[in-house]
Amino acid sequence: MTLTDAKIGEEYIVENVELPLTLEKRMESLGMTRGSKITLLHKKRNGTSVILIRGTKFAIGTDVASNIHVREE
């Protein structure tokens, strides 16, 4: 499942990130690595998702969220 299919308030484990290399490295530097826990906090009407990774909140677009594969914890 991808992050776009995730439910608000649920905790997930990152399985795979399929983004362009520069963006993937940027996400890794922010703490989004395989096996890290991620919580979906909010989905905005425009498709932006607000996520919590390692105690920090981030907003990501639908194009990024659809390329982050997660599984339920």
C-alpha positions as CSV (number, residue, x, y, z in Angstrom):
1,M,0.0,0.0,0.0
2,T,1.1,3.5,-0.6
3,L,1.0,6.5,1.8
4,T,-2.0,7.9,-0.2
5,D,-4.0,4.9,0.9
6,A,-3.1,5.3,4.6
7,K,-5.7,6.2,7.3
8,I,-5.4,9.2,9.4
9,G,-4.0,8.6,12.9
10,E,-2.6,5.1,12.0
11,E,1.1,4.2,12.4
12,Y,2.9,2.6,9.5
13,I,6.4,1.2,8.6
14,V,8.1,2.5,5.5
15,E,8.9,-0.4,3.2
16,N,10.2,1.3,0.1
17,V,10.6,4.8,-1.4
18,E,10.5,5.1,-5.2
19,L,11.4,8.7,-5.8
20,P,14.0,10.5,-8.0
21,L,17.4,10.0,-6.5
22,T,17.8,13.6,-5.2
23,L,14.4,13.7,-3.6
24,E,14.9,10.2,-2.1
25,K,18.2,11.3,-0.6
26,R,16.4,14.4,0.8
27,M,13.7,12.3,2.4
28,E,16.3,10.0,3.9
29,S,18.1,13.0,5.4
30,L,14.8,14.0,7.0
31,G,14.5,10.5,8.6
32,M,12.4,8.6,6.1
33,T,14.3,5.4,5.7
34,R,13.2,1.8,5.2
35,G,11.8,0.5,8.5
36,S,11.1,3.9,10.0
37,K,7.8,4.5,11.7
38,I,5.5,7.1,10.1
39,T,2.1,8.4,11.2
40,L,-0.4,10.1,8.9
41,L,-1.7,13.1,10.8
42,H,-3.9,14.9,8.3
43,K,-4.9,14.9,4.6
44,K,-5.8,18.3,3.1
45,R,-8.3,18.8,0.3
46,N,-5.6,19.5,-2.3
47,G,-4.1,16.1,-1.6
48,T,-1.2,17.2,0.7
49,S,-0.5,14.8,3.5
50,V,0.9,15.9,6.9
51,I,3.0,13.1,8.3
52,L,5.0,12.6,11.5
53,I,8.5,11.0,11.2
54,R,10.8,10.7,14.2
55,G,9.0,13.5,16.1
56,T,8.9,15.9,13.2
57,K,5.9,16.9,11.1
58,F,6.2,17.2,7.3
59,A,3.8,18.1,4.5
60,I,4.2,16.2,1.3
61,G,2.3,16.3,-1.9
62,T,0.3,13.5,-3.5
63,D,3.0,12.8,-6.1
64,V,5.5,12.1,-3.3
65,A,3.0,10.2,-1.1
66,S,2.0,7.9,-3.9
67,N,5.6,6.7,-4.2
68,I,6.1,5.9,-0.5
69,H,5.2,2.2,0.2
70,V,4.2,1.4,3.7
71,R,2.7,-1.5,5.7
72,E,0.6,-1.4,8.9
73,E,2.5,-1.7,12.1
